[in-house]
Amino acid sequence: MKYVITIDGPTGSGKSTISRLVAKRLNCPYLDTGAMYRVVALALKRGGIPLSDEPAVANTCDNLDIRFVPGHDTNRVYMDDEDVSEPIREPDMDLFASDVSKLDVVRKAMTTLQRKIGAQGPLVAEGRDMGTVVFPEARHKFYVDASTEVRVERRYQERKNRGEFISLKQVREDLIKRDRQDMKRSLAPLKPSMDAVIIDTTDLSIDQVIEQIVGKIEQKRD
Ligand code: DC
């Protein structure tokens, strides 16, 4: 494994924006592993494959080509030759991707792919289990979090900006349900790695978080 920086955290912690900007500052690629689970979920949904059909789920993972293509600001996500950046973020994909990510065959396939990408060079990898399971040897590990209310508000704004009609109450219910599911599952649950630097982003601006992370990385450089 080359030089990997892991950034884990729950929904609304700011980890996607933070990972993208840290990678930009360090001039290296970033990997949105949540998007990978979402692509698998989309493929299974479109194929009408029940999650209980393990061989069919495994077969779908094996035959899936997931690619990230650098876009104007964020990366575009491709499933085979189709740009699925929007469909994977449809509201019903949030909880479904979380359901799919509980499956052993899916986690094994994604972990293998993520490690292959990590072996290619410096990388900022964001997700739920980057520091704990996928890159336990990473030199720099971060776990970002924020109060539930702030995360709900951020998620609400994000969904509203996408043109969704949704209530704050519904966003809160969805977020709490998904948090619980991601934290309580038996395989690679969301939790900070013992050696991760934990950053509470509740009262911090994105710039302040980036400065903290880049500062820590520079401190530890040898
Ligand atoms: O980060 P996100 O909301 O796009 O992730 C979607 C789901 O994928 C999330 O609810 C749990 C799962 N996931 C995971 O299990 N492990 C990761 N490293 C990233 C995401």
Residues whose N, C-alpha, C, O or C-beta is under 5 A from the ligand:
A	BS01	DC	T33 G34 A35 Y37 D94 A97 S98 S101 E126 G127 R128 D129 D182
